[in-house]
Amino acid sequence: MIGVTGANGTLSREVIAQLRAANIPFRAMYVSSRAAEAARAMGIDAVTSDYNHPETLRAAFAGCDKLFLLGPNALNQIELEWNGIEAAKAVGVRHIVKQSVMGADDEAFSLAQIHRPIERALAASGLAWTCLRPNSFMQNVFTFMRKTIADESAFYSASSRGRVSHVDVRDIAAVAVRALTEPHHEGRVYTLTGPAALTYDAMAGELSQALGRTITHHDLPPAALRAAMLTDGMPEPLADRLLDLERYFREGYAAQVTHDVEQVTGHAPRSFAQYMSECRPLT
């Protein structure tokens, strides 16, 4: 049995969709009881769990031999994911596939500094492990930029002309499913990117073509973007975390393109134009 944590998250939802399509047994784990009930109504084995309460993790993980570990975006994320590793070990999970972040090994930005200690703890746990290090999701255009694209035909960043090899969540999930269901992925680290590194100006051009109207990218000073995030109600530490990611993009560190998606799945990663064409997330 495969356990999938963070079942309402963008990536875990796609992992679940691909497991269902392949008729592979799994259990989906939600924080919200309402979300779990909705999943059960669709015929999914769904339970609730809370990283803040390890006893709920142990109950959710019981009977699972493999686990997709996706921690919450919380100020104490390191502690919470450690709870997940300990709970998995306690109930006999044998292999954890963890979502990490591209560049975790260098610890050169705040998200890497969160994920790398968890990777090290997982490697020292005695469990089999696989770490997925994806770059920024293509789906973030929909998740975080949809409103201003719809209302203003514009989106905002502090990334300047930094190039980012955004990756389609469907490709990350395909790698995750392979790692969860096939041998020979234990002890491996996969850095997952799209096929090209694009500036946000170039992405605005792709969006304009897909949507049939001009979409503009506005590059903001970091302080202005931070002020906007705080005005929208984001907690200051989380705003600073995201702003540091923008700095990482701006300085060109997210431009790496790898072949790991194709190596694991046998197909090339989808381009941003393919994502917009196939998913039409903003139309």
ZADO-1210 file (C-alpha; in nm, 4 decimals, padded with zeros to 6 digits):
<atoms>
<atom x="00.0000" y="00.0000" z="00.0000" code="MET" pos="1"/>
<atom x="00.1247" y="00.3470" z="-00.0891" code="ILE" pos="2"/>
<atom x="00.0454" y="00.6393" z="00.1398" code="GLY" pos="3"/>
<atom x="00.0137" y="00.9855" z="-00.0113" code="VAL" pos="4"/>
<atom x="00.0433" y="01.2795" z="00.2277" code="THR" pos="5"/>
<atom x="-00.0669" y="01.6349" z="00.1495" code="GLY" pos="6"/>
<atom x="-00.3457" y="01.4911" z="-00.0629" code="ALA" pos="7"/>
<atom x="-00.5045" y="01.8305" z="-00.1280" code="ASN" pos="8"/>
<atom x="-00.1782" y="01.9783" z="-00.2578" code="GLY" pos="9"/>
<atom x="-00.1104" y="02.0443" z="-00.6253" code="THR" pos="10"/>
<atom x="00.1494" y="01.7691" z="-00.6568" code="LEU" pos="11"/>
<atom x="-00.0144" y="01.5058" z="-00.4348" code="SER" pos="12"/>
<atom x="-00.3457" y="01.5457" z="-00.6209" code="ARG" pos="13"/>
<atom x="-00.1649" y="01.4566" z="-00.9412" code="GLU" pos="14"/>
<atom x="00.0166" y="01.1638" z="-00.7781" code="VAL" pos="15"/>
<atom x="-00.3234" y="01.0356" z="-00.6649" code="ILE" pos="16"/>
<atom x="-00.4707" y="01.0816" z="-01.0138" code="ALA" pos="17"/>
<atom x="-00.1904" y="00.8810" z="-01.1706" code="GLN" pos="18"/>
<atom x="-00.2074" y="00.6040" z="-00.9109" code="LEU" pos="19"/>
<atom x="-00.5846" y="00.5781" z="-00.9640" code="ARG" pos="20"/>
<atom x="-00.5421" y="00.5658" z="-01.3410" code="ALA" pos="21"/>
<atom x="-00.2952" y="00.2794" z="-01.3027" code="ALA" pos="22"/>
<atom x="-00.5173" y="00.0937" z="-01.0491" code="ASN" pos="23"/>
<atom x="-00.2394" y="00.0967" z="-00.7902" code="ILE" pos="24"/>
<atom x="-00.3644" y="00.0699" z="-00.4288" code="PRO" pos="25"/>
<atom x="-00.3027" y="00.3808" z="-00.2203" code="PHE" pos="26"/>
<atom x="-00.4297" y="00.5746" z="00.0791" code="ARG" pos="27"/>
<atom x="-00.4781" y="00.9521" z="00.0576" code="ALA" pos="28"/>
<atom x="-00.4091" y="01.1593" z="00.3679" code="MET" pos="29"/>
<atom x="-00.5822" y="01.4918" z="00.4285" code="TYR" pos="30"/>
<atom x="-00.5780" y="01.7505" z="00.7047" code="VAL" pos="31"/>
<atom x="-00.9413" y="01.8399" z="00.6429" code="SER" pos="32"/>
<atom x="-01.2063" y="01.5870" z="00.7432" code="SER" pos="33"/>
<atom x="-01.4374" y="01.7383" z="00.4818" code="ARG" pos="34"/>
<atom x="-01.1801" y="01.6766" z="00.2083" code="ALA" pos="35"/>
<atom x="-01.1309" y="01.3197" z="00.3288" code="ALA" pos="36"/>
<atom x="-01.5069" y="01.2606" z="00.3251" code="GLU" pos="37"/>
<atom x="-01.5297" y="01.3962" z="-00.0291" code="ALA" pos="38"/>
<atom x="-01.2497" y="01.1647" z="-00.1388" code="ALA" pos="39"/>
<atom x="-01.4173" y="00.8652" z="00.0228" code="ARG" pos="40"/>
<atom x="-01.7360" y="00.9503" z="-00.1649" code="ALA" pos="41"/>
<atom x="-01.5298" y="00.9084" z="-00.4838" code="MET" pos="42"/>
<atom x="-01.4176" y="00.5628" z="-00.3743" code="GLY" pos="43"/>
<atom x="-01.0755" y="00.6672" z="-00.2463" code="ILE" pos="44"/>
<atom x="-00.9239" y="00.5176" z="00.0694" code="ASP" pos="45"/>
<atom x="-00.8884" y="00.8499" z="00.2534" code="ALA" pos="46"/>
<atom x="-00.8004" y="00.9395" z="00.6117" code="VAL" pos="47"/>
<atom x="-00.7153" y="01.2503" z="00.8092" code="THR" pos="48"/>
<atom x="-00.3770" y="01.3198" z="00.9642" code="SER" pos="49"/>
<atom x="-00.1950" y="01.6173" z="01.1118" code="ASP" pos="50"/>
<atom x="00.1822" y="01.6582" z="01.1193" code="TYR" pos="51"/>
<atom x="00.1445" y="01.8434" z="01.4492" code="ASN" pos="52"/>
<atom x="-00.0013" y="01.5276" z="01.6078" code="HIS" pos="53"/>
<atom x="00.2258" y="01.2285" z="01.5387" code="PRO" pos="54"/>
<atom x="-00.0313" y="00.9808" z="01.6675" code="GLU" pos="55"/>
<atom x="-00.2557" y="01.0715" z="01.3736" code="THR" pos="56"/>
<atom x="00.0351" y="01.0130" z="01.1351" code="LEU" pos="57"/>
<atom x="00.1032" y="00.6692" z="01.2805" code="ARG" pos="58"/>
<atom x="-00.2634" y="00.5757" z="01.2429" code="ALA" pos="59"/>
<atom x="-00.2721" y="00.7042" z="00.8837" code="ALA" pos="60"/>
<atom x="00.0531" y="00.5350" z="00.7826" code="PHE" pos="61"/>
<atom x="-00.0302" y="00.1954" z="00.9377" code="ALA" pos="62"/>
<atom x="-00.0394" y="-00.0720" z="00.6690" code="GLY" pos="63"/>
<atom x="00.1570" y="00.1358" z="00.4180" code="CYS" pos="64"/>
<atom x="00.4932" y="00.0066" z="00.3028" code="ASP" pos="65"/>
<atom x="00.5722" y="00.3107" z="00.0873" code="LYS" pos="66"/>
<atom x="00.5012" y="00.6785" z="00.1462" code="LEU" pos="67"/>
<atom x="00.4982" y="00.9950" z="-00.0610" code="PHE" pos="68"/>
<atom x="00.6063" y="01.2627" z="00.1864" code="LEU" pos="69"/>
<atom x="00.4975" y="01.6190" z="00.1161" code="LEU" pos="70"/>
<atom x="00.5266" y="01.8463" z="00.4168" code="GLY" pos="71"/>
<atom x="00.3140" y="02.1517" z="00.4906" code="PRO" pos="72"/>
<atom x="00.4377" y="02.4997" z="00.4053" code="ASN" pos="73"/>
<atom x="00.4704" y="02.5981" z="00.7702" code="ALA" pos="74"/>
<atom x="00.7211" y="02.7933" z="00.9750" code="LEU" pos="75"/>
<atom x="00.8184" y="02.4717" z="01.1552" code="ASN" pos="76"/>
<atom x="00.8232" y="02.2539" z="00.8439" code="GLN" pos="77"/>
<atom x="01.1482" y="02.0792" z="00.9404" code="ILE" pos="78"/>
<atom x="00.9997" y="01.9623" z="01.2702" code="GLU" pos="79"/>
<atom x="00.6754" y="01.8537" z="01.1038" code="LEU" pos="80"/>
<atom x="00.8401" y="01.6465" z="00.8319" code="GLU" pos="81"/>
<atom x="01.0652" y="01.4909" z="01.0950" code="TRP" pos="82"/>
<atom x="00.7435" y="01.3854" z="01.2710" code="ASN" pos="83"/>
<atom x="00.6389" y="01.2205" z="00.9462" code="GLY" pos="84"/>
<atom x="00.9643" y="01.0275" z="00.9106" code="ILE" pos="85"/>
<atom x="00.9513" y="00.9077" z="01.2711" code="GLU" pos="86"/>
<atom x="00.5872" y="00.8016" z="01.2405" code="ALA" pos="87"/>
<atom x="00.6605" y="00.6139" z="00.9177" code="ALA" pos="88"/>
<atom x="00.9501" y="00.4310" z="01.0796" code="LYS" pos="89"/>
<atom x="00.7390" y="00.3429" z="01.3841" code="ALA" pos="90"/>
<atom x="00.4688" y="00.1642" z="01.1827" code="VAL" pos="91"/>
<atom x="00.6890" y="-00.0214" z="00.9367" code="GLY" pos="92"/>
<atom x="00.6956" y="00.1979" z="00.6254" code="VAL" pos="93"/>
<atom x="00.9959" y="00.0768" z="00.4242" code="ARG" pos="94"/>
<atom x="01.0468" y="00.3450" z="00.1561" code="HIS" pos="95"/>
<atom x="00.9775" y="00.7202" z="00.1555" code="ILE" pos="96"/>
<atom x="00.9710" y="00.9318" z="-00.1596" code="VAL" pos="97"/>
<atom x="01.0116" y="01.2912" z="-00.0468" code="LYS" pos="98"/>
<atom x="00.9317" y="01.6091" z="-00.2342" code="GLN" pos="99"/>
<atom x="01.2273" y="01.8394" z="-00.1834" code="SER" pos="100"/>
<atom x="01.3363" y="02.1381" z="-00.3921" code="VAL" pos="101"/>
<atom x="01.5890" y="02.1994" z="-00.6680" code="MET" pos="102"/>
<atom x="01.9187" y="02.3184" z="-00.5228" code="GLY" pos="103"/>
<atom x="01.8599" y="02.1632" z="-00.1813" code="ALA" pos="104"/>
<atom x="02.2166" y="02.0341" z="-00.1700" code="ASP" pos="105"/>
<atom x="02.3652" y="02.3859" z="-00.1925" code="ASP" pos="106"/>
<atom x="02.1330" y="02.5328" z="00.0745" code="GLU" pos="107"/>
<atom x="02.1684" y="02.8677" z="-00.1032" code="ALA" pos="108"/>
<atom x="01.8143" y="02.9903" z="-00.0356" code="PHE" pos="109"/>
<atom x="01.5567" y="02.9548" z="00.2368" code="SER" pos="110"/>
<atom x="01.3521" y="02.6669" z="00.0932" code="LEU" pos="111"/>
<atom x="01.6691" y="02.4661" z="00.0366" code="ALA" pos="112"/>
<atom x="01.7687" y="02.5336" z="00.3959" code="GLN" pos="113"/>
<atom x="01.4379" y="02.3801" z="00.5035" code="ILE" pos="114"/>
<atom x="01.4466" y="02.0727" z="00.2802" code="HIS" pos="115"/>
<atom x="01.8128" y="01.9743" z="00.3084" code="ARG" pos="116"/>
<atom x="01.8010" y="01.8954" z="00.6830" code="PRO" pos="117"/>
<atom x="01.4955" y="01.6773" z="00.6201" code="ILE" pos="118"/>
<atom x="01.6782" y="01.4975" z="00.3385" code="GLU" pos="119"/>
<atom x="01.9681" y="01.4317" z="00.5747" code="ARG" pos="120"/>
<atom x="01.7327" y="01.3045" z="00.8468" code="ALA" pos="121"/>
<atom x="01.5636" y="01.0744" z="00.5969" code="LEU" pos="122"/>
<atom x="01.8984" y="00.9373" z="00.4765" code="ALA" pos="123"/>
<atom x="01.9960" y="00.8674" z="00.8388" code="ALA" pos="124"/>
<atom x="01.6607" y="00.7083" z="00.9298" code="SER" pos="125"/>
<atom x="01.7435" y="00.3567" z="00.8160" code="GLY" pos="126"/>
<atom x="01.4526" y="00.3663" z="00.5687" code="LEU" pos="127"/>
<atom x="01.4884" y="00.3406" z="00.1939" code="ALA" pos="128"/>
<atom x="01.4463" y="00.6842" z="00.0393" code="TRP" pos="129"/>
<atom x="01.4202" y="00.8773" z="-00.2852" code="THR" pos="130"/>
<atom x="01.4371" y="01.2575" z="-00.3032" code="CYS" pos="131"/>
<atom x="01.2646" y="01.4536" z="-00.5777" code="LEU" pos="132"/>
<atom x="01.4044" y="01.8038" z="-00.6261" code="ARG" pos="133"/>
<atom x="01.1704" y="01.9854" z="-00.8648" code="PRO" pos="134"/>
<atom x="01.2080" y="02.3391" z="-00.9860" code="ASN" pos="135"/>
<atom x="00.9132" y="02.5803" z="-00.9642" code="SER" pos="136"/>
<atom x="00.5816" y="02.4336" z="-01.0852" code="PHE" pos="137"/>
<atom x="00.4277" y="02.5500" z="-01.4133" code="MET" pos="138"/>
<atom x="00.0964" y="02.5195" z="-01.2286" code="GLN" pos="139"/>
<atom x="00.2002" y="02.8106" z="-01.0046" code="ASN" pos="140"/>
<atom x="00.0872" y="03.0403" z="-01.2853" code="VAL" pos="141"/>
<atom x="-00.2652" y="02.9219" z="-01.2119" code="PHE" pos="142"/>
<atom x="-00.2284" y="02.8854" z="-00.8352" code="THR" pos="143"/>
<atom x="-00.0694" y="03.2214" z="-00.7613" code="PHE" pos="144"/>
<atom x="-00.1094" y="03.4463" z="-01.0671" code="MET" pos="145"/>
<atom x="-00.4570" y="03.3679" z="-01.1961" code="ARG" pos="146"/>
<atom x="-00.6374" y="03.6644" z="-01.0389" code="LYS" pos="147"/>
<atom x="-00.4134" y="03.9395" z="-01.1723" code="THR" pos="148"/>
<atom x="-00.3906" y="03.7699" z="-01.5132" code="ILE" pos="149"/>
<atom x="-00.7719" y="03.7595" z="-01.5259" code="ALA" pos="150"/>
<atom x="-00.8279" y="04.1082" z="-01.3843" code="ASP" pos="151"/>
<atom x="-00.5299" y="04.3019" z="-01.5203" code="GLU" pos="152"/>
<atom x="-00.3808" y="04.0844" z="-01.7968" code="SER" pos="153"/>
<atom x="-00.0627" y="04.1052" z="-01.5929" code="ALA" pos="154"/>
<atom x="00.1394" y="03.9246" z="-01.3292" code="PHE" pos="155"/>
<atom x="00.4148" y="04.0346" z="-01.0961" code="TYR" pos="156"/>
<atom x="00.7482" y="03.9070" z="-00.9676" code="SER" pos="157"/>
<atom x="01.0818" y="04.0283" z="-00.8368" code="ALA" pos="158"/>
<atom x="01.2757" y="03.7897" z="-01.0597" code="SER" pos="159"/>
<atom x="01.3954" y="04.0448" z="-01.3159" code="SER" pos="160"/>
<atom x="01.5370" y="03.8570" z="-01.6158" code="ARG" pos="161"/>
<atom x="01.6232" y="03.5422" z="-01.4241" code="GLY" pos="162"/>
<atom x="01.5547" y="03.2251" z="-01.6184" code="ARG" pos="163"/>
<atom x="01.3630" y="02.9428" z="-01.4499" code="VAL" pos="164"/>
<atom x="01.3221" y="02.5886" z="-01.5847" code="SER" pos="165"/>
<atom x="00.9645" y="02.5497" z="-01.4585" code="HIS" pos="166"/>
<atom x="00.8375" y="02.1912" z="-01.4573" code="VAL" pos="167"/>
<atom x="00.4888" y="02.0517" z="-01.5107" code="ASP" pos="168"/>
<atom x="00.3502" y="01.8866" z="-01.1971" code="VAL" pos="169"/>
<atom x="00.2295" y="01.5969" z="-01.4123" code="ARG" pos="170"/>
<atom x="00.5928" y="01.5143" z="-01.4911" code="ASP" pos="171"/>
<atom x="00.6976" y="01.5366" z="-01.1261" code="ILE" pos="172"/>
<atom x="00.4101" y="01.3071" z="-01.0305" code="ALA" pos="173"/>
<atom x="00.5073" y="01.0592" z="-01.3013" code="ALA" pos="174"/>
<atom x="00.8564" y="01.0371" z="-01.1516" code="VAL" pos="175"/>
<atom x="00.7079" y="00.9996" z="-00.8031" code="ALA" pos="176"/>
<atom x="00.4825" y="00.7142" z="-00.9153" code="VAL" pos="177"/>
<atom x="00.7749" y="00.5361" z="-01.0818" code="ARG" pos="178"/>
<atom x="00.9841" y="00.5750" z="-00.7657" code="ALA" pos="179"/>
<atom x="00.6969" y="00.4400" z="-00.5536" code="LEU" pos="180"/>
<atom x="00.6193" y="00.1411" z="-00.7732" code="THR" pos="181"/>
<atom x="00.9453" y="00.0338" z="-00.9391" code="GLU" pos="182"/>
<atom x="01.2731" y="-00.1004" z="-00.7977" code="PRO" pos="183"/>
<atom x="01.6112" y="00.0679" z="-00.8264" code="HIS" pos="184"/>
<atom x="01.5068" y="00.4193" z="-00.7205" code="HIS" pos="185"/>
<atom x="01.6165" y="00.3811" z="-00.3593" code="GLU" pos="186"/>
<atom x="01.8951" y="00.6163" z="-00.2567" code="GLY" pos="187"/>
<atom x="01.8495" y="00.8299" z="-00.5670" code="ARG" pos="188"/>
<atom x="01.8067" y="01.2059" z="-00.6007" code="VAL" pos="189"/>
<atom x="01.6244" y="01.3384" z="-00.9069" code="TYR" pos="190"/>
<atom x="01.6422" y="01.7053" z="-01.0050" code="THR" pos="191"/>
<atom x="01.3286" y="01.7701" z="-01.2085" code="LEU" pos="192"/>
<atom x="01.2967" y="02.0547" z="-01.4583" code="THR" pos="193"/>
<atom x="01.1137" y="02.1463" z="-01.7713" code="GLY" pos="194"/>
<atom x="01.2879" y="02.1341" z="-02.1106" code="PRO" pos="195"/>
<atom x="01.3837" y="02.5041" z="-02.1165" code="ALA" pos="196"/>
<atom x="01.4621" y="02.7897" z="-01.8810" code="ALA" pos="197"/>
<atom x="01.2390" y="03.0910" z="-01.9477" code="LEU" pos="198"/>
<atom x="01.2294" y="03.4433" z="-01.8135" code="THR" pos="199"/>
<atom x="00.8941" y="03.5626" z="-01.6853" code="TYR" pos="200"/>
<atom x="00.8838" y="03.7998" z="-01.9828" code="ASP" pos="201"/>
<atom x="00.9106" y="03.4967" z="-02.2130" code="ALA" pos="202"/>
<atom x="00.6378" y="03.3209" z="-02.0154" code="MET" pos="203"/>
<atom x="00.4200" y="03.6303" z="-02.0571" code="ALA" pos="204"/>
<atom x="00.4677" y="03.5902" z="-02.4328" code="GLY" pos="205"/>
<atom x="00.3611" y="03.2251" z="-02.4149" code="GLU" pos="206"/>
<atom x="00.0588" y="03.3223" z="-02.2060" code="LEU" pos="207"/>
<atom x="-00.0343" y="03.5944" z="-02.4551" code="SER" pos="208"/>
<atom x="-00.0272" y="03.3463" z="-02.7415" code="GLN" pos="209"/>
<atom x="-00.2289" y="03.0863" z="-02.5505" code="ALA" pos="210"/>
<atom x="-00.4914" y="03.3309" z="-02.4239" code="LEU" pos="211"/>
<atom x="-00.5226" y="03.5459" z="-02.7354" code="GLY" pos="212"/>
<atom x="-00.4533" y="03.8725" z="-02.5553" code="ARG" pos="213"/>
<atom x="-00.1472" y="04.0563" z="-02.4340" code="THR" pos="214"/>
<atom x="-00.0252" y="03.9443" z="-02.0911" code="ILE" pos="215"/>
<atom x="00.2439" y="04.1561" z="-01.9292" code="THR" pos="216"/>
<atom x="00.5012" y="04.0638" z="-01.6675" code="HIS" pos="217"/>
<atom x="00.5835" y="04.3450" z="-01.4243" code="HIS" pos="218"/>
<atom x="00.9150" y="04.3170" z="-01.2470" code="ASP" pos="219"/>
<atom x="00.8878" y="04.4797" z="-00.9040" code="LEU" pos="220"/>
<atom x="01.1550" y="04.5862" z="-00.6585" code="PRO" pos="221"/>
<atom x="01.1759" y="04.3179" z="-00.3899" code="PRO" pos="222"/>
<atom x="01.0514" y="04.5579" z="-00.1221" code="ALA" pos="223"/>
<atom x="00.7400" y="04.6357" z="-00.3262" code="ALA" pos="224"/>
<atom x="00.6598" y="04.2689" z="-00.3793" code="LEU" pos="225"/>
<atom x="00.7105" y="04.2019" z="-00.0100" code="ARG" pos="226"/>
<atom x="00.4740" y="04.4854" z="00.0806" code="ALA" pos="227"/>
<atom x="00.2109" y="04.3434" z="-00.1552" code="ALA" pos="228"/>
<atom x="00.2375" y="03.9964" z="-00.0011" code="MET" pos="229"/>
<atom x="00.2024" y="04.1387" z="00.3493" code="LEU" pos="230"/>
<atom x="-00.0974" y="04.3456" z="00.2404" code="THR" pos="231"/>
<atom x="-00.2579" y="04.0249" z="00.1128" code="ASP" pos="232"/>
<atom x="-00.2204" y="03.8805" z="00.4626" code="GLY" pos="233"/>
<atom x="00.0801" y="03.6551" z="00.4186" code="MET" pos="234"/>
<atom x="00.2756" y="03.6060" z="00.7432" code="PRO" pos="235"/>
<atom x="00.6014" y="03.7987" z="00.7359" code="GLU" pos="236"/>
<atom x="00.8325" y="03.4934" z="00.7664" code="PRO" pos="237"/>
<atom x="00.6566" y="03.3183" z="00.4761" code="LEU" pos="238"/>
<atom x="00.6745" y="03.6360" z="00.2658" code="ALA" pos="239"/>
<atom x="01.0472" y="03.6549" z="00.3325" code="ASP" pos="240"/>
<atom x="01.0827" y="03.2885" z="00.2358" code="ARG" pos="241"/>
<atom x="00.9170" y="03.3516" z="-00.0995" code="LEU" pos="242"/>
<atom x="01.1108" y="03.6720" z="-00.1535" code="LEU" pos="243"/>
<atom x="01.4340" y="03.4791" z="-00.1063" code="ASP" pos="244"/>
<atom x="01.3154" y="03.2364" z="-00.3741" code="LEU" pos="245"/>
<atom x="01.2641" y="03.5337" z="-00.6053" code="GLU" pos="246"/>
<atom x="01.6223" y="03.6390" z="-00.5286" code="ARG" pos="247"/>
<atom x="01.7402" y="03.2880" z="-00.6171" code="TYR" pos="248"/>
<atom x="01.5558" y="03.3136" z="-00.9506" code="PHE" pos="249"/>
<atom x="01.6842" y="03.6671" z="-01.0141" code="ARG" pos="250"/>
<atom x="02.0446" y="03.5607" z="-00.9667" code="GLU" pos="251"/>
<atom x="02.0128" y="03.2846" z="-01.2257" code="GLY" pos="252"/>
<atom x="02.0405" y="02.9774" z="-01.0036" code="TYR" pos="253"/>
<atom x="01.7128" y="02.8208" z="-01.1217" code="ALA" pos="254"/>
<atom x="01.8068" y="02.8030" z="-01.4892" code="ALA" pos="255"/>
<atom x="01.9474" y="02.4502" z="-01.4785" code="GLN" pos="256"/>
<atom x="01.7865" y="02.2031" z="-01.7211" code="VAL" pos="257"/>
<atom x="01.8182" y="01.8311" z="-01.6460" code="THR" pos="258"/>
<atom x="01.7169" y="01.5078" z="-01.8168" code="HIS" pos="259"/>
<atom x="01.5953" y="01.3298" z="-01.5031" code="ASP" pos="260"/>
<atom x="01.2259" y="01.3320" z="-01.6009" code="VAL" pos="261"/>
<atom x="01.3054" y="01.1568" z="-01.9274" code="GLU" pos="262"/>
<atom x="01.5557" y="00.9231" z="-01.7604" code="GLN" pos="263"/>
<atom x="01.2944" y="00.7973" z="-01.5133" code="VAL" pos="264"/>
<atom x="00.9728" y="00.8094" z="-01.7178" code="THR" pos="265"/>
<atom x="01.0947" y="00.7567" z="-02.0730" code="GLY" pos="266"/>
<atom x="00.9318" y="01.0761" z="-02.2004" code="HIS" pos="267"/>
<atom x="01.0647" y="01.4266" z="-02.2306" code="ALA" pos="268"/>
<atom x="00.9272" y="01.6837" z="-01.9861" code="PRO" pos="269"/>
<atom x="00.6425" y="01.8991" z="-02.1093" code="ARG" pos="270"/>
<atom x="00.7100" y="02.2544" z="-02.2208" code="SER" pos="271"/>
<atom x="00.5236" y="02.5536" z="-02.0796" code="PHE" pos="272"/>
<atom x="00.3436" y="02.5902" z="-02.4130" code="ALA" pos="273"/>
<atom x="00.2297" y="02.2262" z="-02.3868" code="GLN" pos="274"/>
<atom x="00.1058" y="02.2866" z="-02.0339" code="TYR" pos="275"/>
<atom x="-00.1001" y="02.5855" z="-02.1444" code="MET" pos="276"/>
<atom x="-00.2333" y="02.4003" z="-02.4491" code="SER" pos="277"/>
<atom x="-00.3233" y="02.0779" z="-02.2702" code="GLU" pos="278"/>
<atom x="-00.4522" y="02.2149" z="-01.9408" code="CYS" pos="279"/>
<atom x="-00.5857" y="02.5575" z="-02.0506" code="ARG" pos="280"/>
<atom x="-00.5745" y="02.6650" z="-01.6854" code="PRO" pos="281"/>
<atom x="-00.6566" y="03.0305" z="-01.7409" code="LEU" pos="282"/>
<atom x="-00.9278" y="03.0059" z="-02.0070" code="THR" pos="283"/>
</atoms>
